[in-house]
Amino acid sequence: MKAEREAEQTWVAFSCIKYCIMLLRRVRKDEDLEICEEIRSDDGIADEDPKAQCQEKNHKLKIPQTNQLKNFTKLKKNFKSEDALSPETHLVVDLDAFEGIGDTPGDLEEKIQTHAIKMKMKILDFMKWQKNSKSHETPSVDLDLDFNGNLEQNRLDKAQQQLVKAEERLFGSNEVARTEEVEDKLQTDYEIFILRLKMAIHDSFNEDNPETLKSALTSILREEEQDRRWAEVAVDQRPIWRPTECRKMHDSLLQKVVEKRMKTADKQENKVDKLSTSLKREVCQMGKQLQKDLLRVVRNLKECYPPDFDICRTYAQLYHQTFSTRLQELARSSVDFEDCLYILSWIVNYYPKDVLKHKELEEHINSSSIGPLLPEEDLKRLEDQYFAYKENEIRKWLSNALETEVKKWSDGFDPEIMDGYYFSNLAVDVLQLIDATVREVNTLLGCESKARSLLCQLHSFLLSYMASLEELLKRKQENIPKTLSASLNNIYLFRDYGQRPEHLFSEDTRKACLSTLADLKKICHKYFLSLIHTDLKPLYRKLWTQSWFAGHCEVVEELMKALENNIDQFKELKPVCREELLAELHVEVMVEYVRRMMKRKLKLKNKEQQEAAAEFICHDNSQICSVFAKVGSKEEWLCQILPKLSEILKLQDLGSLQIEIVILARDYPDISEQHVLAVLNLKTNLSSSDLRKIKGCLSENRGALDTESFPSFFSKVLVKRKII
């Protein structure tokens, strides 16, 4: 009995609304007649049709206020005498909103309908509660229900069919009398039906609503068909409620639903409280709500909608537009860098990659057809703000990093020792910063040219670094060798980064950086090697002298022992840096040996002396190469130079000598005629005619030689005097 009483009270509320609307229409019609009577009394138009006059001037006349609706007061008293519907729903129909209103009937009707819409959620909740409570009492029986019964059971498609049948009977046949009361009742039923459609659409995301939604969507499609049918009928012959435009109403309501859900997203549920600014929290909250709702559309709502609605695309577009509109408002406000970066991150990364490319959404949503989140001008403003900040930030950071490093040098601090080698964090820190910034800028802005321009900052930094090293060398501090050892490691790391093709250097910037790094390495190597050559210089002077020829073994052994002692100081260099330094030292020692040879302080007068000198050269070559191989030099090509020169000294046949010199020029294209003649002048038994023939043969064959790419060597050997 309690459930029946509650159901009866629910429909009292509905009946109240229907009665109010019907009564208002009747009041409006009565007033229309009063207005028409007034129109009849106007001069000059008394002969015209009053109804036509009324329709023509109704919008120009002020409609008089109506009397209070006394029947509403009576109805209110009867209705308020009933008990509350249920403790769960607290269904209350406050007719004070209707009684005593001094507005026009149109305003009054609008307020009644507004009040009815406010009631819809409470009524719907009550009906669901009632339906659930009844389901535990007796099983439902599918009987033929009337219009109100179908509405109660949320069978909106059935209710719509009943309305259409009534509409066809009333307007499609002359046999049925079309009274105002019947027409008003049907219009009221249509309005209540539309209200129920709105309720069903509004509750689309309610998990208990799928069958009601399906029924509502079927009704919408049928209403669209009915609208098209009535479109072919004259306006004055159509029902006043046609067209109902249910599809348009559906689309408009979806947009409001989306806007409300995006605006009222649950912050705690979306876990955004830990973000540092209110803008970040709002953007993240909206983005997460967008993805969560689109997943529900794909998983649940898609099955409810007919294909004609293309509901996944529709929802995606609505959510996208709502998100876009809010982002535009935020972007056009004054945002700081942190918020600017966050908006760009959502536009470039999170939204297209994490949201739209979600594995469940990707196949249902064509992200390319949705469009950008921000207009071009708004996006460009954010990008410019972001890039200017990054450019300035990296410039300041690099300057501070170098300043800190130089202060350590000036204060006499030794570099750190890591794995037994001198080490500085400068290159690691700088490259991490630059690389991360370049990648971030390229990803967020999608503009390689801007990312490349940041690498120009690296070249400026290297120039400052070189100037600081040169200034350090002028001070002659004790910690210079250790500082330069650590700097060589930094130089290697910078160079390795610059040589890798995957890094976004422009060709000019890459060349400029590598050139500056080569100069930096030269500064460090020159410092170390000059100390060694200063120590070896007295021993170099003994080469290719009479003392060397008389006891060359002792001279070379003494030279090699001093060389090994000097090389030992490089043990605290990283292997890759030590290898490069030793390679350069190896070249310079060989250059010095050949230069001493070509100074012609020793004269080889006969075959025996020339063959002995050739043997000494080979022995010295073996000693030098053995020492450098022992300490890690890999410049094996240097070990072939002295044996080739020894062969020239040993040969006596002019033809064989010419061939050997041509081969030497092929293997070492940088050898000049002056170098060749300087070697030949050691052989005092060669005539001037022989020297001219050899020179002519060399000139004749040099252009035809198929030279290979050998490192330069003889160009480093200076020959002071011009020979022949």
Stockholm file with secondary structure:
# STOCKHOLM 1.0

chainA/1-724         MKAEREAEQTWVAFSCIKYCIMLLRRVRKDEDLEICEEIRSDDGIADEDPKAQCQEKNHKLKIPQTNQLKNFTKLKKNFKSEDALSPETHLVVDLDAFEGIGDTPGDLEEKIQTHAIKMKMKILDFMKWQKNSKSHETPSVDLDLDFNGNLEQNRLDKAQQQLVKAEERLFGSNEVARTEEVEDKLQTDYEIFILRLKMAIHDSFNEDNPETLKSALTSILREEEQDRRWAEVAVDQRPIWRPTECRKMHDSLLQKVVEKRMKTADKQENKVDKLSTSLKREVCQMGKQLQKDLLRVVRNLKECYPPDFDICRTYAQLYHQTFSTRLQELARSSVDFEDCLYILSWIVNYYPKDVLKHKELEEHINSSSIGPLLPEEDLKRLEDQYFAYKENEIRKWLSNALETEVKKWSDGFDPEIMDGYYFSNLAVDVLQLIDATVREVNTLLGCESKARSLLCQLHSFLLSYMASLEELLKRKQENIPKTLSASLNNIYLFRDYGQRPEHLFSEDTRKACLSTLADLKKICHKYFLSLIHTDLKPLYRKLWTQSWFAGHCEVVEELMKALENNIDQFKELKPVCREELLAELHVEVMVEYVRRMMKRKLKLKNKEQQEAAAEFICHDNSQICSVFAKVGSKEEWLCQILPKLSEILKLQDLGSLQIEIVILARDYPDISEQHVLAVLNLKTNLSSSDLRKIKGCLSENRGALDTESFPSFFSKVLVKRKII
#=GR chainA/1-724 SS CHHHHHHHHHHHHHHHHHHHHHHHHHHHHHHHHHHHHHHHTSTTCTTSCHHHHHHHHTTTSCCCCCCCCHHHHHHHHHHHTSCCSCTTTCCCCCGGGTTTCCSCHHHHHHHHHHHHHHHHHHHHHHHHHHHHHHHTTSCCCCCCCCHHHHHHTTCHHHHHHHHHHHHHHHHSCSSSCCCHHHHHHHHHHHHHHHHHHHHHHHTTTCTTCHHHHHHHHHHHHHHHHHHHHHHTSCGGGSCTTCCCCHHHHHHHHHHHHHHHHHHTCCTTTTTCTTSSSHHHHHHHHHHHHHHHHHHHHHHTGGGTSCGGGCHHHHHHHHHHHHHHHHHHHHHTSCCCHHHHHHHHHIIIIIIIIIITTCTTTTTTCCGGGTCCSSCHHHHHHHHHHHHHHHHHHHHHHHHHHHHHHHHHHHTTCCCEEETTEEECSHHHHHHHHHHHHHHHHHHHHCCHHHHHHHHHHHHHHHHHHHHHHHHHHHHTCTTHHHHHHHHHHHHHHHHHHHHCTTSCCCHHHHHHHHHHHHHHHHHHHHHHHHHHHHHHHHHHTTTTSHHHHHSHHHHHHHHHHHHHHHHGGGGGSCHHHHHHHHHHHHHHHHHHHHHHHHTCCSCBCSHHHHHHHHHHHHHHHHHHHHHHHHHTCCCGGGGGHHHHHHHHHHCCCHHHHHHHHHHHHHHCTTCCHHHHHHHHTTBTTSCHHHHHHHHHHHHHHHTTCCCCCCCCCGGGSCCCSCCC
#=GC SS_cons         CHHHHHHHHHHHHHHHHHHHHHHHHHHHHHHHHHHHHHHHTSTTCTTSCHHHHHHHHTTTSCCCCCCCCHHHHHHHHHHHTSCCSCTTTCCCCCGGGTTTCCSCHHHHHHHHHHHHHHHHHHHHHHHHHHHHHHHTTSCCCCCCCCHHHHHHTTCHHHHHHHHHHHHHHHHSCSSSCCCHHHHHHHHHHHHHHHHHHHHHHHTTTCTTCHHHHHHHHHHHHHHHHHHHHHHTSCGGGSCTTCCCCHHHHHHHHHHHHHHHHHHTCCTTTTTCTTSSSHHHHHHHHHHHHHHHHHHHHHHTGGGTSCGGGCHHHHHHHHHHHHHHHHHHHHHTSCCCHHHHHHHHHIIIIIIIIIITTCTTTTTTCCGGGTCCSSCHHHHHHHHHHHHHHHHHHHHHHHHHHHHHHHHHHHTTCCCEEETTEEECSHHHHHHHHHHHHHHHHHHHHCCHHHHHHHHHHHHHHHHHHHHHHHHHHHHTCTTHHHHHHHHHHHHHHHHHHHHCTTSCCCHHHHHHHHHHHHHHHHHHHHHHHHHHHHHHHHHHTTTTSHHHHHSHHHHHHHHHHHHHHHHGGGGGSCHHHHHHHHHHHHHHHHHHHHHHHHTCCSCBCSHHHHHHHHHHHHHHHHHHHHHHHHHTCCCGGGGGHHHHHHHHHHCCCHHHHHHHHHHHHHHCTTCCHHHHHHHHTTBTTSCHHHHHHHHHHHHHHHTTCCCCCCCCCGGGSCCCSCCC
//
